[in-house]
Amino acid sequence: MSVYPEFHAADVPRETPSKHKAKPTNNGDDSAVVWTPIAEEAARAASVLHPDESLLPRPTHRRVMTVANQKGGVGKTTSTVNLAAALAIHGLKTLVIDLDPQGNASTALSVEHRSGTPSVYEVLLGEISIAEAAQVSPTSPNLFCVPATIDLAGAEIELVSMVARESRLKEALSSEALDQLQPDYVFIDCPPSLGLLTVNAMVAAQEVLIPIQCEYYALEGLSQLIRNIELVQQHLNPDLAISTILLTMYDGRTKLADQVTSEVRGHFGDVALRTVIPRSVKVSEAPGFGQTVLTYDPGSRGSMSYLDAAKEIAIRGAKKEGA
């Protein structure tokens, strides 16, 4: 029996996401207070591009996180690349594995993923190692990506007849293989389905990060996703756990967003991050320029929210491991 109940929206008090507001300073001269929205955004951008690396603790153990949700359009790939970029900017070595045949994570991180490029497809077949397929993203020298090419579209069919088909990615992500890159964090971006590629990702990881859109339909498939995770726990990977819930596309103007937020937090408790990701045009535009929102518009609300979420993930993980 699932430890997580079914979801039903209910009216709850309004809750709004945290906002970064720079405060004007006048250096003791009350007549010299000058602060504009442009200056505020510039200050936020500077804090993103020139961070204090000591703010994010390095985990004592490598963290491998599968980012999964079978529903499309919930911000799964967007969250993967922006969280990875935020951690990398703060000095933590991060590896993104693009396990979605659409290759959107590869596009957002501006790494080559044309057909014929060494990719996660060859890694799953055992032809090359993770280190041989990994590319450095222009976003940060600490950020690596194993791209997905169009060849991955047929991988699920090919995997069916293979020995230990659910564990192909786990074998490729052995400690010895990852030691060549020495990442602190590994994020596996899954396709929007519960097929063999997603199962491989869950078997290879210790943690699952679930992005949930703040809309009612996003909750409908969540129970099925949790049941699948429990099946993987029972039969393939007993160490797997849902460690993080990230609420995305939050619109504070709607009552529904508050209802979904409260419902999710009521059932998952502290697993849900305090930070929520607001709806943002800049977040949507960034992949079109082959960038994360942290480099496309570092002073935007979306950028600051993903930075806060990354800090929360890093701090929670360090506390848990140090406990």
N, C-alpha and C positions, 0 to 999 in steps of 0.2 A: 504493500500500500504506500502510495506517495506521501512523503512528509510535507508536501506543499499542497494546500487546498486549491480548489478551483477558484477562478477569479470572477468577481461580480462588482461592477462599479457602484459606488455609493457616494452620496453627497458628503463632503468634508470641508473644513475650513480652508481658505485659500492659502497657498504657499508659493512663494516666488523664489527664483534662483538668486544666488549671490551675485552681486554686481561690483565691479571694480570702479571705484570713483576716486579719482585723484582730488586732493584738497588744495585749494589755493593757499599760497604763502605770500606774506607781504614783508618778511624780514623786519617786522616791527613798525612798518610804515603803513598805517591804515589807508592812506590815500593812493597806495601803489599796488593794490590788489588787481592783478590782471590774469585772468584764466579763461581760456576759450575752449570749445569742444575740440578744435584741432590740436591745441596744446595738450589736452588731456589724452587724446588718442596717441599722440607722439610719445608721451610719457609711458603709456602702456606698451607701445611697440618697443621702446628702448628696454623696458623690463623683460620683454620676451627675448629679444635678440641678444641682450647682454645679461644673462641670468647669473645669479649667485649659485654656483654648482653645489655648494654645501647644503642648499635647501632640500635636495633630494638624496636620501641615503641609498647607498649601494646595497642590494640584497646580499645576505650571507650565502644564499644558494640561488642558483640560476632558476628563474621562473619561466615556465613554458605555459602560455595561455592560449586557449582556443577561443576565438571570437565567433560565436555561432548564433544563428536565429534563422529558422527555415523560411520565415516571412521576408520577402524582399522589401527594399525601400525603408528600412528602419535605421539606416545610418551605420550599418555594420562595417563596411569597408572604410567609410569616412572616419569612423571612430578608431579603427585599427591603425590607419596611417597617421592620424593626428596625435593619438596617444603615443605611438612609437616615436614620432618626430619630437614631441615635447620631452620625452625621457632622454632622447639622444642629445637635444640641445642642452640639457642639464648635465651632460657628461656621462650618461649611462649608455653603454654599448647595447644596441638594440637590433634584433633581426626580425624582419617581417617575411613570412612565407605565404606567398599568394597561391592559395589552393582553389581559387575560383577561376574556371575556364574563361570567364569574361576578361580577366586580367586588369580589373579596375585599380587594384592596389598598386600594381606595377606602373600603371599610367600616372597615378597620383604622386608616386615617388620618383617619376621621371627616369625609370630604368628601361633598358632595351628589352622588348618582349615580342619581337617579330618571330615568325616561324623559323626554326633552326637555331635560335638562341638557346644556350644551355639553360634549362629550366627545371621546375619542380617535377615535370613529367619524367625526365630522364632520371631524376633522383628516386622517384617512386619505382621505376623499373630496375633500379640498382646499377645503372650504367655510369653514373657520376656521383660524387659526394656533395653534400650541402655546401662545403667550402668552395668547390669548383663551380657551383651554379650561382653563388651569391655575388651580387654587385653592390658597390657603394652608391648610395643615393646622393645626388647633389645637395639635398636638404641639409645633410650633416655628415662629417666624416665618421661619426659614431653610428650611423644608420645604414644597415645593410638590407637588401631585399633579394629573395629568391623568386624570380618572376614566374608568371604563368603564361604559356603560349597557347595558341589555338589547339595544339596537339593534346592538351589536357582534356579537351571535350570528349575524347573517346577513351579516356583512362579508366573510367568506371567499368566499361565493358571488358577491357583488357584485364583489369584486376580480378574479375570474377573467377577466372580459371587459375589464378596464381595461388601458390602455397602461402598460408598466413596472410591472406589478402587484406585483413583488417589492421595488420601490424607493419605494413610496408614503410609508412612514414616514421613510426616509432624506431624501427631499425636504422633508418637514415639519420634520425636525431639522437643517436646514442651520445653518451657523454664524451666519448673519444672523438666523434665527428664534430661536435659542437665546440670542443676545446680548441679546434683549429681557428675558430672565429672568436671564441671567448665572449659571447654575448651575456649581458646581465639579464636581459629580457628577450623572450622569443614569442612573437604574436603570430598565430596561424589564422589567416583570413579564410573562412569557409564559404562555399557556395550557398545560395539561398535554397537549400534542400536538406533532407535527412538521409542522403545516399551514402555510398561507400567512401567518397572523399571526406565527408563530414565525420563519418565513423573513424576513419584513419586519423583525423585531426584529434578526436577525443581520446583515442587510444594513446596517442603520442604525448598528450599534455597531462599536467597535474591539475590545471585550473580551467574553468570555463568562464568567460566573460560574455554576458548576454546584453546586447543593446536592445532597449525596448522603446519603441516610439510612443509618445504620449497621446495615443488615440485608442479607441475601444477595440478596433480590429486587431491591434497588436497583441492584445491579451488573449484572443481566441485560440491562437496556436501555441501559446506558451505552455499549457499543460502537456501537450503532445511532445514538445521539445524536452520538458523535464522528464517525462516517462522514458524517452529515448536515452537521456543521460543516465537514468537509473539502470536501464538495461546494460549500458556499457559498463557501469560500475559493477554490476552483478556478474557479468560474464567475461569482460575483457580488461578492465582497468579499475580495480578497486580503489586506487588512490585518487581518482578523479573527483573533483568537487566544484560546485558552483561558488566561486569566490567573489564575483563582482557582477552587479547589475548596474547598467548605465542607462539613465533615462535621457532620451534624445528628442529633438524636434519639439521642445517645450514651448508652448505659446501661453504666456501668462494672462492673455486677454480672455481665454476660454475657461469655462468651469470644468469642461471635460479633462483638460490637462491636469488640473488639480485632483480630480477624481482618480485618474489613472495613477498619478504619482502616489497618492495616499494608499490606494489599493495595493500597489506593488510593495511599498515600504511596510505596509501592515502585515504582509505575508512573508517578506524576505528579511525584514529587520535591517540590521547593520550591514548585510551583504550589499544592499543598495547604496551607492555612493550618495553623499550629501549634495555633490555638485550635479547639476542638470545641464544639458546642452540645449541652448535655445535655438529656435528656428533662425537661420541666418543665410542671407543671400550670398555673403562672402564664402561661407563654407561650401555652398553648392557650386560657386564659380571656380574655386581653386583648382579642382582636378582638370578642368578644361585648359589650364595653363601648365599642367604637369607639375603642380605644386601642392603642398599641404596649406591649410589656411594659416599656419604659423609663419610661413614665408610669404604667402600671397598678401595677407593683410594682418600683420602681427598685432595691431592695436584693436582689432575688431572684437566684438563680444564673443563670437564663436571661438576665436583663438584663445582668449583669456579663459573661457570655460574649459576647453580641452586641456589647457595648461593646469588649471586647478584640479581637474579630474586625474591627470597624470601624477600630480603631487600627492593626491589622496591615495592613489593606488600604491605608489612607492612607500609612503609613510605607513600605510596599513600593513603592507607586506613586511616591512622592516620590523614593525612592532610584533607582528605575529610570529616571525621567525625568531625574534629575540626573546619571546615570552618563555 
